[in-house]
Amino acid sequence: MSALRGLAILLLLEALGEMLTHALRLPFPGPVVGMGLLLVALRWPPLREPIGAAAELLLAHLSLLFVPVGVGVVTHLDVLTHHGVRLLAVVAVSTWIGMAVTGLVLRAMLGREPATEPRNG
């Protein structure tokens, strides 16, 4: 029952994100706002347990979530044969860019030292 409550909370947060995105005309998708709301919601202890149960349920059945993608690839094999090399190049370049940006952000974040107060002594 806890997992079902957690799934309902996740869907509610996503719907709230969609509503906020449309109401405020934000330039990014509603699920991104929903993830931000989820981050805030996880700070509240009564929500952690049901959301954790929902996450465990989803992770246990993660392989089933890839079936529609596999079926989509098989149904569009003609697109893959015509544009396969270009698609592979786009996936490789975008993956490299994502890794490079992540590395640069990590380096910038690790490079920051917290401000320390001088010792009186």
C-alpha positions in Angstrom: 0.0 0.0 0.0 2.9 2.3 0.7 4.2 1.9 -2.9 0.9 2.9 -4.2 0.8 6.0 -2.1 4.3 6.8 -3.2 3.3 6.4 -6.9 0.4 8.7 -6.3 2.7 11.3 -4.7 5.1 11.1 -7.7 2.3 11.6 -10.1 0.9 14.5 -8.1 4.3 16.2 -8.0 4.6 15.7 -11.8 1.2 17.2 -12.3 2.0 20.1 -10.1 5.2 20.6 -12.1 3.2 20.6 -15.3 0.6 23.1 -13.9 3.4 25.4 -12.7 5.2 25.3 -16.0 2.0 26.2 -17.9 0.8 28.8 -15.4 4.2 30.6 -15.2 5.1 30.0 -18.8 8.4 28.5 -17.8 10.9 27.6 -20.6 11.5 24.0 -19.4 9.4 20.9 -19.1 6.9 20.3 -16.3 8.6 17.0 -15.2 11.8 19.0 -14.5 9.8 21.2 -12.1 8.2 18.1 -10.7 11.6 16.7 -9.9 12.5 19.9 -8.1 9.3 19.6 -6.1 10.3 16.0 -5.4 13.7 17.1 -4.1 11.9 19.5 -1.7 9.3 16.8 -0.7 12.0 14.3 0.2 13.1 16.7 3.0 9.8 15.9 4.7 10.1 12.6 6.6 6.5 11.4 6.2 6.9 11.4 2.4 10.3 9.6 2.3 9.0 6.1 3.1 6.2 5.9 0.5 8.3 7.5 -2.2 11.1 5.1 -1.3 8.7 2.1 -1.6 7.6 3.4 -5.0 11.2 3.8 -6.2 12.0 0.3 -5.1 9.0 -1.0 -7.0 9.9 0.9 -10.2 13.5 -0.2 -10.0 12.5 -3.8 -9.5 10.6 -3.7 -12.8 12.9 -1.3 -14.7 13.6 -3.8 -17.5 9.9 -3.7 -18.5 10.1 0.0 -19.1 12.5 -0.6 -21.9 10.2 -2.8 -23.9 8.3 0.1 -25.6 11.6 1.5 -26.7 12.7 -1.8 -28.2 9.4 -2.2 -30.0 9.8 1.4 -31.3 13.2 0.7 -32.7 12.0 -2.5 -34.5 9.0 -0.7 -36.0 11.2 2.0 -37.4 14.0 -0.1 -38.8 13.8 1.7 -42.1 14.7 5.0 -40.4 17.5 3.3 -38.7 18.9 1.9 -41.9 18.7 5.3 -43.7 20.0 7.5 -40.9 21.8 5.0 -38.6 25.3 6.4 -39.0 24.0 10.0 -38.4 22.0 8.8 -35.4 25.0 7.0 -34.0 27.1 10.2 -34.5 24.5 12.4 -32.7 24.3 9.9 -29.8 28.1 9.7 -29.5 28.6 13.5 -29.7 25.8 14.4 -27.4 27.0 11.8 -24.8 30.5 13.2 -25.0 29.2 16.8 -24.6 27.1 15.7 -21.6 30.1 14.0 -20.0 32.4 16.9 -20.7 29.9 19.4 -19.2 29.4 17.2 -16.1 33.1 17.0 -15.7 33.6 20.7 -16.0 30.8 21.4 -13.5 32.2 18.9 -11.1 35.7 20.4 -11.4 34.2 23.9 -10.8 32.2 22.7 -7.8 35.2 20.8 -6.2 37.4 23.8 -6.8 35.3 25.9 -4.5 36.6 25.9 -1.0 34.1 26.8 1.8 35.0 30.1 3.4 36.7 29.6 6.7 36.8 32.0 9.5 40.2 33.1 10.7 41.2 31.6 14.0 41.6 33.9 16.9 44.7 32.8 18.7 
